[in-house]
């Protein structure tokens, strides 16, 4: 322990307050300072938690899934520490801790649910061994940082190797599913999977199944010329109603059955997404079907819900093993003496239905389907940062009856390499066009749209000015803003000056 560790919370809180006052945010800077003056602060603080740490990582869906797991555990009675801002480097976690610990370094929580960047998860697990590890997917993202996706999978394998309790993996992503091979099952580490019903797999293609716009349209031309229908899942499943079902199917309807799909069939999923609809989903758990409405936006978040349910079920199972043997014939006083709170006992009694009910109440994370009212117009912020995420967002939110804006930045947090935009099919926007394109790479985005024959009304690289112009046009008309991470933060800041925007810990 650093000699000055007793002063770490006070110093960190002072830096955090000064940073927020000076910059209106600065969510990671205080953590960077604390890491330098007290390198053991992170591990020392998280070691206090009786139920340990849940680590969530992967290319798409980390922030929303982290929010889902944390919200569900809270609904089931636990005190949860999490990093809600999406600042997913280790310094971001430390900054979030500084907001919660007492001056004496005490963290009042039962469990931590932490989103970690794929690369920084490696640094995190060198300091803290997670009790649970939830890995969502591996897609091509920020190629300038990660390189190809096999390298990203190797980074995530380090988190799996360090996990001491349960690893929850995406059965349908072959690179993620194969990480079961590096778990320490001989030391009691359990592996669980979340997965998809066969009828939905073409709607959630892996990175290997993705097609370019040219490929998609060529396949459609071939289908028309030979008179066959290759999109059987889009027509055979009457439950699929989200957005434009045909647009969703375009992302993967022509994917061929592969050895990966066959191997997935052999793995038993703890939670299976069976069907999706408009703000509803059906899950298969323990041979039973559970249907529920959800508040989350986008078809992709229904699969994230399956992932979150699998992680929560793993925590509940461990709590049952740890605490339920003590529940009979003991007094509250005895429970307190042995360090077991009634809250833990109640959490261990959680049923599958109570978990489903908790999932139904989760609201979108900031910037991930978040809706902000601006002068009577609902403005929806949709984070996009790689080809699959952008494709699924476009598929989930029908452009008809809405104004569309796209804001693309290329700062470090976004990834410098914007070539991934050429792997996104924008043809669904041809009919409505795009009202505004902005951000540092606005002209690159406008050029990309031109190649997909999407009309663009205006291009403005000054993001704040562009946001104001866009949201104030056509009062009452719903609006979609697709934006990369730093563009999303700046868009929220711009909206915060003209409308009520919730403080997500990164300032307005």
N, C-alpha and C positions, 0 to 999 in steps of 0.2 A: 504494500500500500504506500502511495506517495506520502511524503512527510506532511504535505499541505492538504491532504485529502479531506480533512475536517472542514476546510473552507470552500471546497469545490461547489457545493450547492449555492452558497452565497455569491461566489464569484460568477458562476454560470447564470444565475438569475439576474444579476446586475447587468451582465453582458447582453442577455436576452432582452431585457427591458430597454436598454440603450439602443440595441439594434432595431427593435420594432419602432421606437420613437423616431429614429433617424431615417430609416428606410421603409417604414410601413410594412415590414415583413422580416426578411432575413432569417428564414426558418432554420438554416443549416449553420450559419456562422457561429452562434454560441457553442454548438456541439464541437466545431473545429477547435475552438479555444480550449474547451474542457479536455478534449482528447490529448492536447499537448501538455496541459498542466497536470492531468491526472488520468493516465492511460487505463487504469483499472476501474474507473468509475462505472462504465457500462456493465461489466461483468459483476462487480460488487453489488450494484443496485438490483439487477435482475435476479440474482441468486436468492433474493428475499421471497420470491413468489412461490407459494406452496404448490401450484399446479404448473409452474414452469413457463416455457416460451413456445409459442406457435410461430414458425417462420413461414411466410408466404412468398413465393417467387414464381417467375415465369415471364414470358414475353408479353402476353396480353391478359388484362383483367386483374392485375395484382391489387390495385387500389380498391376497386369495388369488392373483390372477394375478401380482402382484409377487413373492409368495413362490414361485410356480411357476417363473417365469423365473429368479429368483435361484438356486433349488435345482437347476434343470436345468443352468444354467451351471456351478455348483459340481460337480455330478456329472460333468460333462464335463471337469473339470480346472482351471477358472479360480478365482482368488481374487476374491470378489465382495463389494462393499460394498452394503448395502441398509438401508432404514429399516423394520425388522420390526414396530414397535409399532403401525403404522397412524396414527402422528402425521404427517399428510400435508400440513402447512403447511411453508413454507420453514424456519421456526424448528425444526420437528420434524426435518427433514433435518440441520440444523446440530447439533442435540443428538445425533443418532445419530453424526455425524462425530466429535464430541468423545469418544465412547466408543472410537473406533478409531484416531485419529491419535496419533502419538508426540508427546512434548513438543517435538520439533523441527518438528512440522507434517507429518510424513511419513505418507501413507496407503498401507498395504501391500495393494494390490488391483489387479486388472487392469481391472475394469469396475464401474460403479455401476448398480444397478437400483433406481429410486426411484418410489415411489407419490406422486402429487401430487393434492391436492384440485383440482377443476375450476377454481376461481377462483384459487387460489394457484399453479397451473401458470403463469398469466400472469406473476406476480411472479418465479417461478423462472427462466423463459426470458429475462427481462431481464438476469439475471446469468450464466446458463449456457445455452449453446446445446446441446440434446441431440443426440447422434449418432443415436439411435433414438427413435421416439415410437409407443407402442402405445395406441390409443384403443378402448375397449370398447363403449360405448353412451351414449345420452342418454335419461334418463327424468325424469319430474317428481319432484324431490327438493328438500327444503328450499326451498320456494317463497319463504320470507321472505328467503333469501339470493340465490337465483339468478333468481327470477322464472320465466317460462315457459321451456320447453326450447330454444326457438330462441336464446334469450340464452345458455344454457349451451353450445350448439354454437358460438356466436361466441367464447366464452371459449376453448374448446378449439382453435379455428382459430388462435389466437395461438401455441399450442404447435406446431402443424403448420408454420406459417410459419417458426418459428425452427429447425426440425430440419434438420440438415446432411447426414444419411445416408439412413436408411430410415424411412418412415412406414408403420405397419401398422394397417389400418382394418377395422372390422366391416362386411362387405359387406351384411349383412341390415338394418342400421340406416341408413335413408336419410339422416339428418342427418349421421351419421359418414361414410358412403361419399362424400357430396358434398364433404367436406373435401379430397379429392384435388385439387380445383380450385385450392386455395391453396398447394399444394406448389411448391417451386422446382425443377421437373424440369430446367429449362434449366441449373441449376447442379449437376446430377448426383444430385439427390434421387430415390430410388426409392420407389414406392408398391407395397405388397403388401396382400393382403386375406386374412382368414379368414372362413369362411362355413359355412352349413348345407346339408345335403342337403334337397331339396324336401320330403321326407316328414317332416322335423322342424320345418319353419318354424312350423307352428301351435303347437308346444310352446314356442317362444321368441318370442312376439308382440312387436312394437314398441310403444312407448307409444301410438301412434295406434290400435292394434288392441285395446287393453284395454277390457273391459266391466265395468260395475258388477254387483253381485249380482243386482239386479232385472233387468238386461238378460240375464244368463246364464240365470236361471230362466225368464224370458219366452220366450227362444229355445228352452229345453228343452221348455216347454209347447207351443210351436208345433210342434216336432219330433214330439212325441207325438201331437198332434192330427191332423197330416197324414200321419203314418206314414213319415217319411223319417229318414235317419241323416246328420247333418251332421258327425259326428266320424270321418270315414273314415280319417284318418291314425292315430288311436288304435287302430283295429282292423286296419289294413292292415300295420302294422310290428310284426312279432312280436318284435323286439329290445327294444321298450320295455317295461320291467318295473319301473322304479324307483317305489317308493312306490305311490300310487294313480294309475294311468295315467289314469283318467277325471278325476281332480282336476287333473292336469297339463293335460289337454286343455281343461278348462274355462277356463283362462287365455287360450286363443286359438283354440278349435276353430271358432268362427263368424266368424273374421276373413276378410274378402273378399279375393280376389285383386286386387291393385292395380297401378298403374303402377310403384310402388316394387319390387314383387316381380319384375316383368318386367325392370326395369332391372338388378336384382341378378343375374339370369340371364346378363346380358351381361358381367359382370365375372368374370374367372378368379381363383378363390381359391387361394392358395398352400397352405392347409391347410383341408380341409373335414371337419366332423363328420358322419359318415355314419349312425351308429346308436348308440343308448345302451342300456345295460342295468344290472343291479344291480352297481355298482362295476366297470363295464367300458365301453369305448367303442371305436368303429372310426373311423379317420381316413383320408381320401383325400389322398395326397401324391404328386405327380409321376406320377399315373396308377396308383399302387399303393394297396392297402388294407392298413392296419396296425391290428390289433386288440390291445388290451391291457387288463389289469385296472388299476384305480386305487384309491388309498387315500382319496381325497377323498370327501366326502359331498355329496349333492345333484346333481340333474340339471344345474343351471345351471353347476356347476363343470366339467362335461365340455366345455361350450362355452368356458369360460375356458381349459381345457387346449388347445383348438385355437388360441386367441389366443396363449397362451404359446409353443406350438410354432412358430407363424409368426414370432414375435419372435426366438426362439433361432435359427431357420434363417437369419434375416437377419444375425445376428451371426456365425454360422459362415461364411456366404458371404463376408462381408468379411474374416474371418480367413484364409480360403483364398486370397483375392486378395492379402492382405498378406504372408503368411508361407510358404505352400507353395512359392513359387518359390525359397526359400532352403534347402529341406530336402535337396537332393541334393548330395552331394560336399562337405559342409562339416562341420567338427568342432564339438564343443560349445564349444571355446574361441573359435572364430570367431563362433559364434552369440552368445556373451556379449559379444564385442567390439562387435558391431553392435546390441546391446541387445535381442536376440530370445531369449527363454527357450525351453527345450525344452517347457515347459508350453504355450506358445502354439502351437508346432508340433503337439503332440498334440491340442490343442483343434481346430485347423483340420482335422484328419483325421476329425473326428466324422462318423458316418454317421446317416442318418435313423433307423435302428433304435436306435442308441444314444440318440438324443434321445427316442424313444418310451419306451425303458426308463427313462430319467431321469424322464420325466413320471409313470410308473407308481409311482414311489417317493415323490412329494411328499405330505406330510401336511398336514392342515388348519392354517390360520393361527389364532392365538388368537381364540376367540370366534366362529369361522366353521366350525361343525361340530366344534369341539373337544369331546372327551369327557373328563369328569373323574369319577373313581370316588369316590362318597361312601357309605361304609358298605355297600358291595356293590351300590349302585345306579349304573348309568351315567347321568350327567347330561350332556346334550348342549346346548351353548350355540350359539344360532342368531341371528346379527346380522340385524336387519331395520330398514330405514330409509326405505323408499319402497314404493309399491304393488306394483310388479313384483317386487322382492326378497322381500316378504312372501308374495305369491302363490306364487312358485316354491318358497319354503321350505315352505309348507304343503303344496304338491303333492308335494314330494320326500320328506317324512317322514310316513309314515302314522301317525295318532294312535292307532289301535287297539293295545291292549296297553301303552300308555304313559300317564303323567301329564303334563299340559300346563300350563305357566305362561307368562304374557305380562307383560313389564315394560316400560312406556313412560315415558320421560322427555322433557322438552321443553327441555333446556339447549341452549346455542348449537351444540354439536357435533352435536346430534340434529336441529336445526331447530326453530324455535319454533312453526311452523304444523303442527298435528297433523291438519288436515282430510284429509290423504291417507289416513288410516285408513278413511275412507268409500269409498275406491276399492278396498279389499281384500275379496275374497270369503271369508268365514269359515265358509261353510256346511259345509265338510268336517269341522268340529269339532262339529257338532250331535249326532252319535251318542255321542261320548265326553265332551263338555263340556270346560270348562277348570277345573282344580283351583284355581288361584290367579292373580289379577290384581294387579299392583303397579306401583310407580313413581309419579312426580309426577302423571301423567295417568291413574292407575288407573281412576278413575270414568268418564272419557271412554271408555276402552277397554271397560269393562264395559257401558256404554250401547251402544256399537257392536255388541258381541256380542249384546246383547239384541235388537237390530233384526234380526240374522241368526238369531235363535232358538237361540243357543248357550247352554246352561246354564253358569252360573258358580258354583262352590262357595264361594269366599271372595275378598274384596277387602281388601287391606292396603297402604296407601300407604307404610308403613315398609319399605323394600326389604330391608334386612338381616334384619329379623325375618321377612318374608315368605319369603325364600329359605331360611332355616333351617327354618321350618315345612314348606315344600314338600318339600325334599330329605329330611327325616327321616320323612316320612309314607310308608307302604307300602314298607318296606325291600325291596330286590331288584327293584322295578319300574323299568324304564327311564323316564327323564324328559327332556322337551324344555322348554327355556326360550328363548322368543322374546323378544329384547330389543333396544332401541335402543342406540346406541353408549355413551353414558354409563351407561345402566342395565347394559350388559354389563360395563363396567369395575367398577362397584360390586358386581355379582353375583359376578364373579371374586374380588374382594377379600373378600366374605363367605364364599365357598367356600374361599378360602385359609386361613381361620381354623379350618376344620373338616376340611379334606382337603388332599391334596398337589396343588398347582397350580403349573405351570411358570411361572417368571419370564419374562414377555414383554418386560421392559424398562420396564414401567409400574408395577412394584411389586405387592404383594399387598394 
